[in-house]
Amino acid sequence: MTAKEVVTYNYRSKSACGRTALFRVRDFRVFYLGYATSLLGSAMAPIAVTFAVLGRGGTPTQLGYVMAAGVVPQVLFMVGGGVLADWLGRRNVMLGTDAGRMAVQAILAAVLVAGQVPVWAFVVLSALRGTGEAFFTPALGGLRADIAPPERLHDANALLGVVQNGSRVIGPGLAGVLIAVLSPAAVIAADAATFGASVLALSLLRVPAVAPRASTAWGDLKEGWASFGAHSWIWLTTLQWGLLNLLTYAPYILLGPVLAQQYMGGARAWGLIGGAQAAGVVAMSLALVGRRASRPALVSVAGTVAVPLPCVALAVRAPAAAVAAAAVLAGAGIAVSGTFWATAMQQRIPAALYSRITALNATGAFLLGSAGLAVVGPVAAAVGAGHLLAFAAGSGLASGAAACCLPVIWRVRWLAQPAGARKPAAG
């Protein structure tokens, strides 16, 4: 019996039913701690960058350029990142990208301390950080198979959702306080330091060595694309999230901080709203550990109906408390959507393809959203922020309701046996 089999045996025999059972698996525990630390800094950084731009007289349109610069590289490079992760090893790619992002954030903090920063500098550094994210995200999608037993991948998805968004409960509010007391530069410097914790944790993982590849990179890309296209529910939900990001989420994340500065008190209020959304994700993610759904894709799509609710509150200029309450519900919907989508995918796709499918899904979701960030500012200036947010809310609710009615979504059933142990199931 190998060391990994011993770990898996002990995990199954001692605590297969426990909600914290995965933390008995060394690699999952080590990665989780480092990742959580890194995500706390990453949850603070966007608030710091947003108010660093606005604090230097930046306009909503310029802020949109900075935000889009962080997303566009993900659209351009994420598919290649998925292939690279399967070629070089997921852990290796994640190590390189986190080291790079640590350097980028350290440079941004230094130039903010040094003096006035032109908008183009924010754009360039945001693009570099987004490039790192483009390679990290698909590698993380595949690393789950290396650090968690196959029968517990659903719980790993839920627990990663907890840490990914639990940091956002603390991070935005903490960022708002630190910006008010110290400066945006201090928050960005802290983000750089937390990437170091991720680098350390990743270096300690005991993951399988990368097997020599019999195919070419182009062949791997074609294999991933064929699998992505063969599962119509995957590309349909990817398209739905692409439209949701374009028409709903882009207006929310760009106009939200602008309105917060206009009538809610600025960075602290927006940080608390972001924390409220993350709290909704965390609470729901914890509730989903150990839970199953007979139709996971349907449950996933139903969760997206809650995403537009904060746009409704902002459109009527509701007070910060009401926007935060809507954000809690949106966060719960995001947790449901992401957890059950990932589980349904993992039940039907071999583990060797996780990174490529994750990359294709994320690319499709970000592609339209990145365009939205670039045009939201001018459109809001032409029609008014309230009208644009009302449209964002209506389109988001309509897309979620329409997707729930698709027969292909209803046909995706829960599978007890993961795809890694058998041929992929159609769906």
RADA-V781796 format. One record per backbone hydrogen bond with DSSP energy under -1.0 kcal/mol. NH is the residue of the N-H (numbers start at 1). CO is the residue of the C=O. Records with the same first field share a line. If there is no record, write none. Layout:
NH: CO  CO
//
This chain:
6: 2
7: 3
8: 4
9: 5
10: 6
11: 7
12: 8
13: 9
14: 10
15: 11
16: 12
18: 15
21: 18
23: 20
24: 21
25: 22
29: 25
30: 26
31: 27
32: 28
33: 29
34: 30
35: 31
36: 32
37: 33
38: 34
39: 35
40: 36
41: 37
42: 38
43: 39
44: 40
45: 41
48: 44
49: 45
50: 46
51: 47
52: 48
53: 49
54: 50
55: 51
57: 54
58: 53
63: 59
64: 60
65: 61
66: 62
67: 63
68: 64
69: 65
72: 68
75: 71
76: 72
77: 73
78: 74
81: 77
82: 78
83: 79
84: 80
85: 81
86: 82
87: 83
88: 84
89: 85
93: 89
94: 90
95: 91
96: 92
97: 93
98: 94
99: 95
100: 96
101: 97
102: 98
103: 99
104: 100
105: 101
106: 102
107: 103
108: 104
109: 105
110: 106
111: 107
112: 108
113: 109
114: 110
115: 111
122: 118
123: 119
124: 120
125: 121
126: 122
127: 123
128: 124
129: 125
130: 126
131: 127
132: 128
133: 129
134: 130
135: 131
136: 132
137: 133
140: 136
141: 137
142: 138
143: 139
144: 140
145: 142
146: 143
147: 143
148: 144
152: 149
153: 150
156: 152
157: 153
158: 154
159: 155
160: 156
161: 157
162: 158
163: 159
164: 160
165: 161
166: 162
167: 163
170: 166
171: 167
174: 170
175: 171
176: 172
177: 173
178: 174
179: 175
180: 176
181: 177
182: 178
187: 183
188: 184
189: 185
190: 186
191: 187
192: 188
193: 189
194: 190
195: 191
198: 194
199: 195
200: 196
201: 197
202: 198
203: 199
205: 202
220: 216
221: 217
222: 218
223: 219
224: 220
225: 221
226: 222
227: 223
228: 224
229: 225
230: 226
234: 231
235: 231
236: 232
237: 233
238: 234
239: 235
240: 236
241: 237
242: 238
243: 239
244: 240
245: 241
246: 242
247: 243
248: 244
249: 244
250: 245
252: 248
253: 249
254: 250
255: 251
256: 252
259: 255
260: 256
261: 257
262: 258
263: 259
264: 260
266: 260
270: 266
271: 267
272: 268
273: 269
274: 270
275: 271
276: 272
277: 273
278: 274
279: 275
280: 276
281: 277
282: 278
283: 279
284: 280
285: 281
286: 282
287: 283
288: 284
291: 288
299: 295
300: 296
301: 297
302: 298
303: 299
304: 301
305: 302
306: 303
307: 304
309: 306
312: 308
313: 309
314: 310
315: 311
316: 312
317: 314
318: 313
323: 319
324: 320
325: 321
326: 322
327: 323
328: 324
329: 325
330: 326
331: 327
332: 328
333: 329
334: 330
335: 331
336: 332
337: 333
338: 334
339: 335
340: 336
341: 337
342: 338
343: 339
344: 340
345: 341
346: 342
347: 343
348: 345
349: 345
353: 350
354: 351
357: 353
358: 354
359: 355
360: 356
361: 357
362: 358
363: 359
364: 360
365: 361
366: 362
367: 363
370: 366
372: 368
373: 369
374: 370
375: 371
376: 372
379: 375
380: 376
381: 377
382: 378
383: 379
384: 380
388: 384
389: 385
390: 386
391: 387
392: 388
393: 389
394: 390
395: 391
396: 392
397: 393
398: 394
399: 395
400: 396
401: 397
402: 398
403: 399
404: 400
405: 402
406: 403
410: 406
411: 407
414: 294
419: 346
421: 418
422: 419
//
